[in-house]
Amino acid sequence: MLLATPDPAARRAATAAGRLVWRALPVRTRRALAFRRSFGTFPRRRDPLTFNEKVDHRLLHDRRPALVAAVDKLAAKDAAAAAGVRPARTLWSGTDLRELVGLDLGEHWVLKPNHRGGGLVHLGRGVVDAAGAGRLAEVSRGWLDPGSDEVRMGEWAYSRARRTLLVEERLGVPGEDLPDWKVHVFGGEPVLVQVHHGRFGDHRVRYYRPRWTPTAITARAAPMADVVPPPAHLDEMLAAARRLGAGWDYVRVDLYDLPEGVAFGELTVYPGSGLTDFRDDPVVDAELGRRWVLPGTAQAA
């Protein structure tokens, strides 16, 4: 017996209705269901143990102003510069992209929202004319909306960061994907370095211990990359991560290795929204959870 194929319009209506129901759920419920979908179990909220459970705890309970300063990209750049780590130059910030018309932005630049994560970036080139400003408005449509995915998933700090756009210089050699070196820092000490290659093409990821021992950790976001030599400025990178991670129970410090030294990318306080990082590796999830001493607790690393 053949089953009738659902009408496409009915499918779209059902999807839209499901999305409305999902968004109407309280954040705690929404997060618990998303956690169970990712890990097969609900988070232990009274006694969080794993790395991802502690990200969930931070999302629901931690309201320190430092979290807002970390996810506000302009504020984080200022903090990096004060710590002696060069950030990409900010060429413009604002909400009206027509202000970019005729500005000298250099040959290669990046447009991104100041107050959101999730890899929202646009790689631009040269001078912006009126038509180009219109195209950028289309590219960035929704970036300034208050009901972002981060806010819907309870990432509180993003809801308090300045809701604006920024254009910054594109670091590295034009036309090449610069590797991202993401240093996971616990209690001010680097524990794991996550390296992303080819973010805008053949995206691959590899994890290393700080002294450059490769690990077998897998990432759902991308296939495992081949082992590469340590960055030329590894010691400088780890020192920068220590300075920027000082005073934090946990923060991820995203950096770039340039010929002239280390440059700052951003700070990340809700990696994967507590749903993706290390979810395929329960041993590492548990190990990093032990290292993360939540504020106000006496947990031992």
N, C-alpha and C positions, 0 to 999 in steps of 0.2 A: 504494500500500500504506500503510495507516494504522499508525502506530507506537503501541504501547500507552502510555497515560499512566501515569507512575510513581505508585505508591501513595503517598499523602501521608505515611503512617507511614514508608515506606521513605525518602522524601526527607528527612524529619526525622532519621531515623537516620543517613543519609549525611552530612547537615550537621553533626550532633553529632560523628560520627567525624572528619570533616575538621577541626573545631575542636580536637579533642583532639590530632590529629597536628600542627596548626599550633602549639599551645601547647607541645608537646613539643620543638619545634625549638630549637636554641641561639639566643640573642638575636641574635648576629651574623648567623646565617643568616636568621632571621625578618626582620630589618631589611633585609638585602640583597634579599630577595625582594619585600618591600613597596616598597622604593625602585625596583626594576625595574618593578614594576607601575605606579608613579606616573610615572616618567620615561622608561621604555623602555630603560634601561641600568642597570648596576650602579654603585654609588658608587665613585669613585676613593679608596680608603682610604689608600693610601700617600702620595698627594699630593692631598688634597681642594682643590678650586678654587672650586666654587659655594657659595652660601649654604647650600643644603640639605645638601650634602656636609659642610660644616663643622658643621652641627647634628648630623649623624650622627656625626662625629668626637667632638664633645663628649659625646654620649650614651654612646659606647663607651669613651672614654678619660679624660675629665675628671672628677676626683673631689675637686675643691676644696670645702671646707666652705661657702664663700660660695654655692655653688649650692643647698645645702640651706637656708641662711638665706633665699635669695631665694624659693624655692617654698613655704616654710613661711609661710602667710599672716599669722599672728600676729607672727612675727619680722620679716617684711617691713614690716608696719605700724609696728613699733617703729623700724625703720631710717628709714622715711619721716618719722615724727614728729621724729626726731633731725636729719633734713636739712631740717626746716622745711616739710614738705609734709603737709597735714592728711589723715589717713586717716579712713575711716568709723569711728565709735565702735563698739567691740566691746561688745555688750550681754550676752553669755553665751558661754562655751565649755565643752565637756565631751562626754561620750559618752552620758549618760542623758537623753533628751529629756523625761522626766517632771519634771526639774528646772525646766523652763520654765513649768510650770503656775502661773498666778497672778502671774508676773513682769511688771513694767511694761516692756514692750518698745517702747512708743510705738505710733502708729497704723500705721506701715509699717516692715517690717523684712525682712531677707534671711537665710535659712539656707543654709550652704554647708559643705563639708568643708575643713578647714585644709590638707590634704596632697595635694590633687588638683586637676587642671585640668579642661579639657574642658567648661567651662560648666555644671557641676553646681551649680545654685542653685534655691532655692524662695523665691518672694515671699510673705511672710506679712503678716497684718494683725491688729492688736489683741492682746488678752489670749488666751493659750492655756489652754484648759481640759483636763481629762483626756482627753476624746474627741479634742480637737485634737492633743494629744501623740501619741495613737495614730496619727492620720492622718499626722503628720510622720514617725513611725517607718516607715510604709509608703512615704512619698515618698522617704525617704533610705535605704531598704533597699539594702544592698550598698556604700554610700559608705565604710564603714569596713573593708571586706574587704581583706586584705593583697594579694591577687592582682589588683590593679586593672589596667585597660588600660594606664595609664602604666608600671607596673612591667613588664608583659609586653612592652612595646615598648622596654624598656631605659632608661627615663627614671629613672636611678639616684637623683637627688636626691629625688624624691617618695617613694622607699622609706625615706628617712632622716628625712623631716619628721615632726613630731608627728601621730599618727593620731587626730584628734579633730574635732569639729564646732564651728562657731561661728555665732552670730547677731550681725549688725551692723545698724546703722541703714541704711535705704534712702535714698540721696542723691537730691537733685533734687525735682521736683514730683511728689507722689503721683499715680499713674495715667499718667504719661508715661514713655516709654522715653528714658532719658538717653543721648545719644551717648557711645560709648567712643572716646577719643583715645589711640591706641597709638603710642608714639614709639620707633622703632628707633634705638638708640644704638650707635655703633661707636667704640671708643677714647675714650669720653666725649663724643662729638659726635653730636647728632641728625642723621640722614641722611634719614629718611622718616617721615611721619606717616600712619598707617592709621586711618581714621575709620569706625566702625560705627554705622549708624542702624537703629532699629527692631529691636533684637535679639530682642524678644519679639513681633514682629508681621511687618511688611513689611521684612525684613532686607536692607539694602543696604550696600555698602562702597565707599569711595573712598580713593585714595592721593594725598598731596600731598608736595611738597618742603617743607623747613622754612620757607621764606619764602612759602609758600602758593601755589606753582605747582601746579596740578592735573596729574596724570599720566594716562596711558592704561593703567596697570597694571590687569589684571583679577584677580579673585579667584574661585576655584572655589566658595568657601563661599557666595557670594551675588552677585546682580547688581550692576552698577556704579551707585552713587548719583549724583545730580546734584551739580554743583559748588555748594558752600555758601560763605558768607563765612568768613573765619578766625575762630576762637574769640575771644571778647572778651579773654581773657587769654593770647593766643598767646605773647608774650614770657615771661610768667611760667611758662607750661607748658614751653617749651623750656629755660628756666633750671632748672626743677625736674628735667627729664629729664637735664640735664648733671650736676646734683648727685648724683642717684641712679645715674647711669651712670658716675660717676667711678671709675676703677680697673678697669673692666670692658673686656674685649676686645669683647664684644657682650652686650647685654641689651635687652629690650623693656620700656619703662616705660609702664604703662597708667594713664591719668589721666582725670579728669572736669573739665569747665569749668562752675563754678557761678557764680551772680551775685556771690557774695562772694569768689571766687577759685578757685584750682586745688585739687582734692582727689586723693588717691592711690587707685588701684585695686589694682594688684598688679604684681609683676615676673614676667616670662616669660623663661625661659632655653632652652626647647625648643619654639619656635613651630611648631605643626603637626606636632610630632614629626619635623621634617625631611622631611615628605612632602607638604605642601600649600602653604605660603607660596611664592608666585612660581613654582609649578611650571608654570604656563601662560605664563610670561614668561621664557624662558631668558636674555634680555639682562640683565634686572634681577637674576636669580639669579646671573649671572656678575659683574655690577657689585658687588653687595653682598658676594659672596664675596671679591672683591679688597680690599674695605674691611676685611674681618674678618681681623685678624692674630691667629692662634691663639697661645696662651701657649707660650713656648719656641721660637717660630719667628722668622725674620727676614723674613717676607713683607712686601712693600711694598704699601701701600694703592693 
